[in-house]
């Protein structure tokens, strides 16, 4: 086996692009009672965040290829809260 002379960390992967958003509204029901509604969205634009390139040199067909993503697709959660 023979090693090359390339330095460490010379292969950089693609960057991350994630936008998160939230909307909230509070409604007063009576003097001391309130209802809060909230919507949270993660990865709002549903942009794929590609993983780092493959650096395993044992399989020459997949070296420097990107075949996976980091993170998840768009997710949303809804919350309803009653305050008394």
NORJOSUL-V886074 format. One record per pair of residues at least 24 apart in sequence whose ideal C-beta (glycine too) atoms are under 8 Angstrom apart, sorted by the first residue. I is the first residue (numbers start at 0). GAP is how many residues later the second one is. D is the distance in Angstrom with one decimal. If there is no record, write none. Layout:
BEGIN
<<I GAP D> <I GAP D>>
END
This chain:
BEGIN
<<10 41 7.6> <10 42 5.8> <10 44 6.2> <10 53 7.0> <12 37 7.1> <12 38 6.8> <12 39 3.5> <12 40 6.1> <12 53 7.5> <13 35 7.6> <13 36 4.6> <13 52 7.4> <15 33 4.9> <15 54 7.2> <15 55 7.5> <16 28 7.6> <16 30 4.9> <16 32 6.5> <17 24 7.7> <17 25 5.5> <17 29 7.1> <17 31 6.6> <17 53 6.7> <18 24 7.1> <18 25 4.4> <18 26 5.3> <18 28 7.7> <19 24 6.3> <31 52 6.5> <32 49 7.4> <32 50 6.9> <32 51 5.0> <33 48 7.6> <33 49 4.4> <33 50 8.0> <34 45 7.2> <34 46 7.3> <34 47 5.8> <34 48 7.6> <35 43 7.7> <35 44 7.4> <35 45 4.2> <35 46 7.9> <35 47 6.5> <36 41 8.0> <36 42 7.4> <36 43 5.8> <36 44 7.9> <37 40 7.3> <37 41 4.3> <37 42 7.8> <37 43 7.3> <38 37 6.7> <38 38 7.6> <38 39 5.6> <38 40 7.8> <39 36 6.9> <39 37 5.0> <39 39 7.5> <40 33 6.8> <40 34 7.3> <40 35 4.7> <41 30 7.4> <41 32 7.0> <41 33 4.6> <41 34 7.5> <42 28 6.7> <42 29 6.6> <42 30 6.5> <42 31 4.9> <42 32 6.7> <43 30 6.8> <44 29 7.9> <45 27 6.0> <45 28 4.2>>
END
